[in-house]
C-alpha cells in the first residue's frame, strides 16, 4: 500500500481510491444511523408503554377517588343524622 505522500504524487491513485473510501464512510454512517433508528424505535415504544401505564394508573386512581368521595359523603350524612339524634335525645332529657 502506498503512503499518503506517494498517493498525492499519484493523483490518479487518489481518484481511484476515493470512491472506495467514500463508500466505506457511507457504509459506516449508514450503519450508525440504522443503529440510532432502532434505538429510537425502542425508546418510542418504551415511552408509549409508560404513557399507557400511567394512563391506566390515573384511571384506577380516579375510580378510587370517586369511591372515597362517595364514602365521605355517606359519612357526612351519617354524622348529620347522629347529630340530629343527639339533639333529640338532649331535648328529651330533663333540664336542670
CORCOR-V976075 format. One record per run of one state. SS is the DSSP state (~ for helix, > for strand, _ for the rest). FROM is the first residue (numbers start at 1). TO is the last residue. If there is no record, write none. Layout:
# CORCOR-V976075
ss:SS from:FROM to:TO
ss:SS from:FROM to:TO
This chain:
# CORCOR-V976075
ss:_ from:1 to:3
ss:~ from:4 to:9
ss:_ from:10 to:10
ss:~ from:11 to:92
ss:_ from:93 to:96
